[in-house]
Amino acid sequence: MPHLIFQIDEILRPIAEYIGQVSRPTAVEFARCCRAFEEPALRPLWESTTLGNLMYALPKDVLHFGGPGLCVRIFRQLTPIERWRLLRYASWVRRITGFVTEDLVCFLQVLFGLPTDDPFPNLRELHGWIEPTLLCFLHHFVSPRLTVFSVCVDTDDQLGCSGYGSLTGAILAIPGSSLQRFSLGDHRWENASTRFKQEVSAMVLRCGPPLNHLNAGVELSEQAILHVIQLPRLRTLKLTHESPPDFAIAMSLQDTIVFPALQSLTLASPITHAWLPFLNDLLWRHPAVTALRGPGQPHSQIGIHSTLEELRCLSGEAPKQAIVKQALAFWNLTTLEVGKICPRDSCSFDLTDDDVTAITKALPRIQKLTLGRPCGFNTCQTTFGSLLVLSANCVELTELAVHFNTTNIVEDVKSLLETEALDGQKRPRCGVTSLPVFLAPLTVDKPDADVLAKGFMFVFPALENMPVCPMAGATASPAWLRVNAAISRFRDLHKSDSCIS
């Protein structure tokens, strides 16, 4: 019989929650002291944390040695009260955030061997990385109330027919009408079976208005794509293999604004070249959408052109001028990532200083801008002046990566510093703290390195470093290391002067 003070719920629950935060095993032992302590101690713990907590509900020696051969004996050792307690605790679980737990295979065999068809009736969220060996249990976690299904599977290992079959079975059980988030991770699915792709498309078609995040990972059917572009609350979308609908089919959506609430769009190569023209052309081709506009209202203020804030075009090559120009139609962007790396034998970056100026005019709210990764060639047509334009016109910018030619960079910086010294006015600049230069070629001595450091710090007052190694083990450029050292030295002097003043 607990002390009377513990029968006051306002006192018992804070104590139980605190014990759960300090030590999960202690919380379980506290729950076992008295039945009155059980629910206050364990319900908050298992509603908000991982599957591994349930293992603490078993006797200490049950999972001492895991293994398939031991599971039957373990199951038979559980008393009826222990079975009942384990299922009761499982019914409290609302969120599972991972499947990486010691002896988890053995534990799941125990749990799913209990006499129940639905051990997790109140599960709302299921996300985390799952080993292929655990896929056979995945369908047990799909409850009627599931709102989040975000599972990463390491497909580098061949899943085989059984693995894809288990994953397909879990997807078949998902109640799409209540789903808010669906993701199969960022892994490749080249070996996925046709049936698996069909079931993913069917599941997407079952999704209703609540869906706000979608990363299917496989090519969706055209019917599924037509369904997705009409979802009213979809905020985040990643497309990896899907082509946009045929215009003749899309034109049948006379009363639909494409992606009415989309805020983040990721397009993998090579579908970027098809999707951006589709999105830019579709609005003015729709008579119904044209009718929705007020007098003089441009089409870019309707639908995705006004709602989209993040656009990532993850092609495997440096950004192309045509792609960047298409992206500028989304005037409300705060994040724009285009392209990755140049080929080993040349620089494929074809933007100019004028193109960069156009970016700053079209996207004044930009905060993160990535235009490929600076390479080891000095053939690009963007100069140090592009950096100044970006910093001066996009004052909200905090992350930047862009190619720039270093052939005459020392003379450009000296000219800039002399001009600004005569001007004498201090203008606002962006807050970029790190400007990657990676393999950009540079050959300067220490005095010129100091000049460059002052120039970069003038353009980017918050600059702290300029990363020079694109990957682990790469050889860093001695010249850029000198510039980095000068930046650190000047920043330390500035801090010392500020402290003295």
N, C-alpha and C positions, 0 to 999 in steps of 0.2 A: 504494500500500500504506500504510494508516494506521499511525501509531505504535502499538506494542504496548499502550500504556496505554489507547488508545481501543478496544481489543478487550475490555476489562473492562466488562461491562454496567453494573455499579453506578456506574462513573465516567462512562460515555458518556451514559446517559439523563438524569441531572440536568443535565449541560452542555447537552444538546440541548433539554430542557424550558425551561431558562433563556433560551436564545437565542430560542425560540419566543415566550416571554412578552415579550421586549424588542422583537423585530421579526419579523414574519411573512416579509417578503421575504428577510431574512437567514437565517431558518431554511430556506427553500427553497434558497438558494445553498449553505448548509452541507450540505444533503442531496445536492446535485449534486456536491459535492467527491469523494465516494466512495460506493459502493453500501452500504457498511457503516454509513454515517451516515444513510441515507435513511429507514429505518423509525423509528429512535429520534427523529429530528428532526420528522417530519411526522405520524406516527400520533397522538400526543397532541394535536397542534394541530388536526387535522381531525376528531378524534372529539368535540371539545367546543366548537367554534366554528362560524362561519357558512359558508354556501355560497361566499361571495366568496373564501375562501382557495384554493379549487381553481383559480381563475383564475391564481394565481401559478405553477401547474405548467406553464402554456403558455409558449412563447417570448415574450420581451418585446415583440416587434413584432406579434404575432398579432392582438391586439385594439386596435391603435393607433387605427384608425378603424372603429367599429362600423357595422352596418347590414345588412339582409337581403341586399342584393346582394353583399356582400363575404363572406358566410358560406361559400358554396361554395368560393370561392378559398382561404379560410383553412383549411377542412377538408382540401383537397387538399394544402396545404403541410405538414401535419403528417406527420412521418415515422412509420413503424411503431413505433419505440421510443417516440416522444412519445405516440402513441395508447395504447400499452400502459401507459405510466406514468400517464397521465391516468385511465384506467379503474381502475388499481390504487389510486391515491389516492382515487378516488370510493368504492371498496369499503370504505375505512376510515371514511367519514363516518357518524356515528351520530346526529348532532343538527344540524338546520338551524333557525336561529332568525330568519331573515328573507330576503326576496327583493329588498331594495332595494340593488342594486349597479350601478355604472356599467357600461354595455354588457352587462348581464346577458342581454338577449334574444339578442344575437349569440352570447354564450358558450354559452347553453343549446342553441342550434341546432347549435353545434359538438359539444357533449357528447352530445346525443341523436342525432346523426348517426353516432356511432361504432357499430361492429358488435357490439352487445350488446342484449339484451332487458331487462336489469335493471341499470342503472348503479349503483344504490344498494342492494345486497342486504342490507346490515347497518344500514340507517337505522332508528332507534328513535323519534325525536321529530321532528315537523314542525310548527312553529308560527311565526307571524309574519304581517305584513300583506302582501298580495299584490295587485299591480295587475291589473286585468282583462285587460291585454294578455299577461300571463304565465299565465293560467288554462289555456291550451292545453297547457302543459307539466306541469300539476299531477299528472296520473295517473302520470307517470314516477317521481315521488317516493314513491309508495305501495309500500312493500316488505312482504314477508310477515311481517316482525318488527316492524311499526309498532305502537307502544303509545300514541303521542300524535299526534292530528290536531287542531290548534287553529289555524285559518286565519281571518284577518279579510279580508273583501272589501269594498271601497268600493261598496256598492250604490246610493249616491246617483247614480252614473253608471249609465245603463241598460245592464245586461249584455247584453241581447238573447238570442236563441235560442242563439247560439254560446257565449256566456259561461256560461249555465246548463247547456248541454250538456256543456261541459268540466268544470264543477264536479260535475255528475251522474256523469260518467265516473270522476272521481277517487273519489267516494263509493262507487261500485259496486265499486271495487277494494280498498276497505278491509277487511282481515280482522278482523271484529268480535270474534272469539273472544279475541284477545289485547289488544284496545284498553283502555287505562286512562283516557284523557281524550279527549273529543270536544267541539269547540266551533266554531261558525261565527260567533263574534263577537257584538257587540251592535247590529249594524246592522239595519235593517228589511228584510223580505223580502216586501213586499206584491206585488211583481211576479213572484215565483217561480212557476214552472210547476207544474202538478199532478203531473207525473212527478217533478220534483225533490223535492217534498214526500213523494211515495210512496217514493222511493229513500232519503230520510233516515230515514223510519219503518222501512223494511226493514233499513237498516243498524243502527238502534238495536235491532231485534229480534234481529240477529245477535250483539249484544254479550253477553258472559257475565259471570260473577262478578267478573273483574278491573276492570270499569268503575267508576271512583270520581268522575268529573266529567262532567257533561252539560249542554251549552247548545246545543240543536239550532237555535234561532232561528226555526223554522217550526212550524206546528201538527202535532203527532204524531197518528197514528191511535190509536183507543181501545185496540187490541191492543198498540201500543207502550207506551202509558201503563201498562196493566196489567202489562206486562213490567218497566217501569222501577221501579214501586213495590215490586217484589219483589227487586230486585238487592241482594245481601247486603253489598256494600262501597261502595255509592254514598254519597259524602260531600258532594258539592256539586251542586246542581241549580238550573237557571234555567228557568222555564216562562213562555212569552210569550203563547201563544194557546190552550193546551190547557185544556179543561174537565175536571173530575174525572170518573172513570168513574161510570156510573149505579149507584145503590146495589144494584139487583137483580143487576148483574154483579159488583160488588165483593163482595157477600155470598157469592159462590161460592168466594172465597178463604178457605176455612174454617181453614186451617192456616198462614195468612200474617200476619205483623205488618207493617203498612204502613211502608215506608222504615225498615228495622231499624237502619241505621247513619248516617242522614242528619244532617249537622252544619250545613249552610248551604243555605237555601232562598230563592230570589228569585222573587217573583210579580209579574208585570206586570199593569197594569189592562187589562180589568175582571175578570180571572179570580180576583182576590183574594177577592171576595165569595162565590165558589163553593167555593174550595179550603179556606179555613180552617174553615168549618162541616163540610165533608166530613172533614177530618182529625180534628176534635174529636169528631165523632159516630161515626166508623167503629169506634173501639176498643171502645166499650161495646156496639156492635151485633153484634160478632163473638163467638159462643159459645166458639169455640176459644181466642180471646185471653182471654176472661174466665176460662176454665179454667186458663190459665197463671199467673194471679195467685195469690199466696198469700193466706191469710186476712187480711183487712183491708188488703190492698195496693191503693192507688188505681190506676186505669187509667193515670194520667198518668206512672207510673214505667215504662211499657213502651213500647218503640219510639220513634217520632219525638218524643214528648213529653219524653222524658228525654235523647235524644241531640242534639236540635237546639240549636245555639248561636248561629246567625245567622239572622235572619228579616228579609227586606226586601220590603216591599209597595210597589212603585213605582207607585202610582197618580198620575195627573196633577193631583190636587187635594190640599187639606189633609187631614190624617188625620181619620178619622171615629171617633166613640166606639164604634160597633159593631165595627169592625175591630180597634181596640186591645183591646177586651174579649176578642175571640176569640184574640188573640195571647198573652194572659196565661196561657193554658193550657200554654204551652211554658215551664215553670218554670226550665229550665236555660239560658235565653238570656243571652248576653253582649253581643249586638248586636241592636238593634231599630230598624228604619227604616220609618216609615209616612208616606206622603204626600209631597207636594212643596210646591206653592204654592197660594195662595188665588186666586180669581177677581179680576179687576181692580176690580170694583165692590163687593166685600164680603169679609168674613172668614168662611170656612166651617169654621173650627176650633171644634169643639163640645165639647171636653174641659173638665172642671172641676177645681178643686183636689182634690176627692174622687177623681176619676179618676186624677190624678197620684199621690195617696197609695196607691191600689190598685196602681198600677204598681210602686211601691217595695216593697210587701209581697209581690207575686207574683214579682218579678224582682230579688231582692237581689244577684245576681251581675252585673247589667248593667254593661257598661263603655262602650258606645257607644249613645246614645239620640238618635234624630232623630225629632221629631214635627212634620213640616212645616217651613216657613220663616216666621219672624215677618214680618207684612205691615204695611201702613200704616193699619190700622184698630184701634180700641181697644174692640172689642165682645166679645173673648174673655173667658171666665170664669175663666181661670187668673191668679193674682196672683203677687206676689213671694214669697208664702209657699210656693208650689209649688217654687220654686228651693231654698228652705231644706230642705224635706222631701226633695227629691232628693239634695241634698248630704249630709244627715245620715244617710239610710237606705241609700243606695247608695254606700258609701265606695270601691268599685272603679271608679266612673264617671270616665272621662277625657275623653269627647267628648259634648257636649250641644247640642241645638238644639230649642227649644220656644217656643211663643207665650206671652207673659205681658202682662197689662194694665198700662199705665203711668199710668193716670189718677191714682191716689193713691200712686204708688210712693215719693215723697219722704217722706210721712207714715208709710208702712209701714216704710221703712228706719229712720227716726228712732225709731219705736216699738221696732223689733227691737233696735237698738243700746242703747237705754235698758234694755230688759228683760235683755239679755245682760250688760250692765255690772253690774246688780244680782245676777245669778246668779253671775258670777265663775268658772264652771267652763268649762274648755276641752274641747270635745267633738270627736271625729274628724269630718273632712269629706272629701269626695271630692277627686280630683286634677284637676278640669277646669281647663285653662289658657286656653281660648278659648271665649267665649260669644257667638255671633252674635246681633245684634239687628236687622241689616238695616234694614228700613223702619219698624220700630216707632216710633210717634210719641213725641216727648219735647221738652218746652220747659222748660229750667231755666237759672238763672244760675250763675255760677262757685261761690258758696258751696254751693248745693244740689248742684252737680256733684261737689263734694268729698265731700258727705254720701253721695251715691249710690256713689261710688268706694269709700268705706270700707265701705259695706254690702255691695257685691258682693264685695269682698276678704275680708270676714268670712265670707260664705257659701261663697266659693270661694277658699281661701287661696293656691292656686297660680295664680290668674287673672293673665294677662299682657295680654290685650287683648280687645276686644269688636268684632268686625268689623261695619262699618256699611254697606258697599257690596255689594249682592247680585250685581252684575255690573259689568263694566268700563264706565267712563264714567258711572255713576250718580252723582247728587249725594249727598254724605255729609251726615248730619244734624249741624249745628253743636253741638247739645246733647250728642249721643253722643260727638262729638270732644272736647268738654270733659271728659266722664267718662273717656274713654280717656287723655287727657293727665294727669288727676289720678291714675289708676291707675299710670301710668308714673312719675310724680313720687313717689308714696308707696312704690312698690317700690324706687326708687333710694335713697330715704331709709332704708328698711329694710336694704338692702344695706350702706349706709354705716355704720349703727349696728352691724350685725353684724361688720363689719371692725374697728371701733373696739373693740368688746367682746372 
